Amino acid sequence: MAENQVQSEKKMTSLNVSSETRDAIKDISTSLGLSQADTVARLVDGYHPNATPGVKAALDASAVLDEAVERVKRIIVGAAEAAAMEARAAREDADAAKKSATEQIQSIKSNCVEQVAAIKEKFELDTASLEIENDELHAT
């Protein structure tokens, strides 16, 4: 029996079974009075008798943990998708704000150009008017 136990531990180690799983199998084997090899064989074969509450509890706990892991994965994926959507919306808002600011700058620039042109035209008219007055003064 000791040889079977050593072989079953080697098999679990070669299968990359965690130390927690190995310890759980040892505890279940002890509580059921089975060798670890028999316990592993029954677990692998899906042996789930109602008469062995230790095995049933271990399998039920495993199923609960598996479901919890799946739920956490769904939550993480959902959060990542929501963050990506928020980032996309923020970029779109920033792009719209940039476009609006650019349009406002262009509008202000056009107004400035028009006002400078109007001031320049008025200055030229005023200069021409002063030259005419000056010529009239000199003529008189």
C-alpha positions, 0 to 999 in steps of 0.5 A: 500500500505504501508503494501505491501511495508513493506512486500516486504522489509521483503521478500527481507531481508529474501532472503538476497537481498543486500541493493544496490538491495533493493535501486535499487528496491525502485528507480525503483518502484518510477520511475514507480509508482509501489509498491515495491511488484509489481516491485519485482513480475514483475522482478521475473516473467521476466516482461521486457516491453519496456514501462518501461525504468527504469526496462529495464535499470536495467535488462540491467545493471544487464546483463552487470554486470553478463557478466563482472563477468563471464569474470573476472572469466575466466581471473582469472582461465586462469591466475591461469592455466598459473601460474600453468603451469609456476611453473610446467615448472620451477620445470622441469627446476630445476630438469633438472639442478639438474640432469645435475649438479649431472652428472657433479659432478660425472664426475669430481669425476671420473676424480679425482679418476683416476688422484689420482690413476695415481699419486699414481701409478707414486709415487709407481714406482718412489719410487721403482726406487729410492729404486733400485738406492739406493740399487745399490749405496750401492752395489757399 
